[in-house]
Amino acid sequence: MKKEKKEKNKKALLKQILKFGVVGGLSFVIDFVIYSAMVYVFNISIFWSAFWGFTISLIFNYVASMAFVFERKDDASRTKEFIVFTVLSLIGLALNEVIIMGSVYISDTFVVGKTNGFANMVNGLNVWIDGVVAWFMGLIGKKWETIDWIPIEAKIIATAVVMVYNFVTRKIFIEKKD
């Protein structure tokens, strides 16, 4: 009986993680599109682009997470719940910003214009990404201009770290306990 309950809990957790992944994936798309458009189309600083992408996706994430992923605490007011969600997310935003700015700093310090193993690896990755994108663009008859991939790579790293942080902290502080 205990083994069955443990197995049921594992399945429920896996299902919750998958739902969190879908909501998080959609939030990431919202965040990433806003961030990329602000950086590459409107030439807005990566700091403000990251801030606005994250903030707008936060609102979507709260609504979707509380509707589809986490079970609300019966005794918590929606205001208190949103405040806790927002505080946890602001910590996530700070992590997001530190990781992005740190990644760009590391790139500027150890990659741009440098010849070392790390720089060669990052530059090789960027050349490969440009090649793949150029190939796909060529398939649809479009010319591809090489771009600086560091802000996008930094955003992907930051998103992965903050995603784990978000799930764990929301599970601990927001979700109803049995």
C-alpha positions as semicolon CSV with decimal commas, in nm:
position;residue;x (nm);y (nm);z (nm)
1;M;0,000;0,000;0,000
2;K;0,282;0,241;0,088
3;K;0,459;0,149;-0,236
4;E;0,141;0,222;-0,437
5;K;0,105;0,563;-0,273
6;K;0,470;0,640;-0,343
7;E;0,424;0,541;-0,708
8;K;0,108;0,751;-0,732
9;N;0,292;1,051;-0,584
10;K;0,576;1,004;-0,834
11;K;0,330;1,000;-1,123
12;A;0,151;1,308;-0,989
13;L;0,483;1,492;-0,951
14;L;0,589;1,394;-1,303
15;K;0,255;1,514;-1,442
16;Q;0,296;1,841;-1,250
17;I;0,651;1,887;-1,380
18;L;0,527;1,831;-1,736
19;K;0,249;2,089;-1,690
20;F;0,504;2,327;-1,538
21;G;0,723;2,263;-1,842
22;V;0,442;2,353;-2,082
23;V;0,349;2,669;-1,890
24;G;0,717;2,753;-1,850
25;G;0,779;2,686;-2,219
26;L;0,502;2,924;-2,320
27;S;0,630;3,179;-2,070
28;F;0,978;3,138;-2,214
29;V;0,848;3,198;-2,568
30;I;0,673;3,516;-2,452
31;D;0,984;3,629;-2,262
32;F;1,225;3,533;-2,541
33;V;1,025;3,699;-2,821
34;I;0,990;4,022;-2,624
35;Y;1,358;4,013;-2,519
36;S;1,484;3,938;-2,872
37;A;1,259;4,195;-3,038
38;M;1,366;4,464;-2,795
39;V;1,738;4,380;-2,834
40;Y;1,755;4,311;-3,209
41;V;1,464;4,508;-3,358
42;F;1,432;4,809;-3,127
43;N;1,799;4,817;-3,013
44;I;1,703;4,845;-2,644
45;S;1,963;4,746;-2,382
46;I;1,974;4,382;-2,279
47;F;1,903;4,485;-1,918
48;W;1,569;4,651;-2,000
49;S;1,484;4,391;-2,263
50;A;1,537;4,113;-2,010
51;F;1,338;4,304;-1,748
52;W;1,032;4,361;-1,969
53;G;1,035;4,015;-2,125
54;F;1,056;3,858;-1,781
55;T;0,788;4,084;-1,629
56;I;0,531;4,029;-1,902
57;S;0,591;3,655;-1,903
58;L;0,559;3,658;-1,520
59;I;0,199;3,776;-1,542
60;F;0,114;3,504;-1,792
61;N;0,303;3,247;-1,583
62;Y;0,116;3,336;-1,264
63;V;-0,224;3,302;-1,424
64;A;-0,138;2,978;-1,606
65;S;0,054;2,822;-1,314
66;M;-0,226;2,877;-1,067
67;A;-0,485;2,755;-1,315
68;F;-0,306;2,445;-1,447
69;V;0,003;2,351;-1,240
70;F;-0,020;2,423;-0,868
71;E;-0,307;2,357;-0,630
72;R;-0,403;2,669;-0,440
73;K;-0,382;2,677;-0,062
74;D;-0,734;2,692;0,077
75;D;-0,649;2,949;0,344
76;A;-0,437;3,185;0,131
77;S;-0,586;3,500;-0,013
78;R;-0,525;3,561;-0,383
79;T;-0,350;3,886;-0,294
80;K;-0,110;3,711;-0,055
81;E;-0,057;3,433;-0,310
82;F;0,027;3,683;-0,585
83;I;0,260;3,874;-0,354
84;V;0,449;3,555;-0,264
85;F;0,456;3,453;-0,632
86;T;0,584;3,798;-0,727
87;V;0,852;3,808;-0,455
88;L;0,976;3,463;-0,559
89;S;0,968;3,578;-0,921
90;L;1,158;3,898;-0,840
91;I;1,430;3,686;-0,687
92;G;1,415;3,483;-1,009
93;L;1,438;3,808;-1,207
94;A;1,747;3,907;-1,009
95;L;1,901;3,566;-1,085
96;N;1,802;3,611;-1,449
97;E;1,967;3,954;-1,470
98;V;2,283;3,849;-1,284
99;I;2,327;3,544;-1,506
100;I;2,269;3,739;-1,829
101;M;2,491;4,032;-1,731
102;G;2,751;3,792;-1,589
103;S;2,750;3,586;-1,907
104;V;2,795;3,895;-2,123
105;Y;3,076;4,014;-1,891
106;I;3,246;3,675;-1,907
107;S;3,211;3,678;-2,284
108;D;3,354;4,029;-2,312
109;T;3,638;3,938;-2,075
110;F;3,728;3,590;-2,196
111;V;3,587;3,553;-2,549
112;V;3,559;3,869;-2,760
113;G;3,890;3,923;-2,940
114;K;4,061;3,651;-2,736
115;T;4,235;3,333;-2,841
116;N;4,200;3,075;-2,569
117;G;4,022;2,744;-2,532
118;F;3,702;2,895;-2,390
119;A;3,692;3,169;-2,655
120;N;3,751;2,914;-2,930
121;M;3,470;2,694;-2,797
122;V;3,220;2,983;-2,775
123;N;3,322;3,126;-3,112
124;G;3,300;2,779;-3,268
125;L;2,949;2,735;-3,126
126;N;2,845;3,076;-3,259
127;V;2,986;3,003;-3,605
128;W;2,800;2,669;-3,605
129;I;2,472;2,838;-3,499
130;D;2,515;3,104;-3,769
131;G;2,585;2,831;-4,024
132;V;2,271;2,636;-3,930
133;V;2,053;2,948;-3,931
134;A;2,205;3,066;-4,263
135;W;2,136;2,722;-4,414
136;F;1,770;2,730;-4,302
137;M;1,731;3,087;-4,422
138;G;1,883;2,983;-4,756
139;L;1,615;2,715;-4,788
140;I;1,350;2,986;-4,788
141;G;1,553;3,216;-5,012
142;K;1,661;3,465;-4,747
143;K;2,009;3,597;-4,679
144;W;2,139;3,569;-4,322
145;E;2,352;3,834;-4,154
146;T;2,574;3,709;-3,872
147;I;2,464;3,834;-3,528
148;D;2,608;3,834;-3,178
149;W;2,469;3,517;-3,020
150;I;2,601;3,588;-2,669
151;P;2,284;3,767;-2,544
152;I;2,068;3,476;-2,666
153;E;2,299;3,211;-2,519
154;A;2,305;3,405;-2,191
155;K;1,924;3,419;-2,191
156;I;1,898;3,042;-2,244
157;I;2,138;2,970;-1,957
158;A;1,953;3,213;-1,729
159;T;1,617;3,063;-1,822
160;A;1,728;2,709;-1,737
161;V;1,859;2,811;-1,394
162;V;1,557;3,027;-1,309
163;M;1,315;2,755;-1,426
164;V;1,451;2,509;-1,168
165;Y;1,448;2,779;-0,901
166;N;1,085;2,871;-0,988
167;F;0,952;2,516;-0,969
168;V;1,121;2,437;-0,638
169;T;1,026;2,763;-0,466
170;R;0,667;2,763;-0,589
171;K;0,627;2,403;-0,483
172;I;0,755;2,492;-0,135
173;F;0,590;2,831;-0,077
174;I;0,274;2,845;-0,289
175;E;0,133;2,499;-0,340
176;K;-0,116;2,348;-0,102
177;K;0,037;2,078;0,119
178;D;-0,142;1,751;0,181
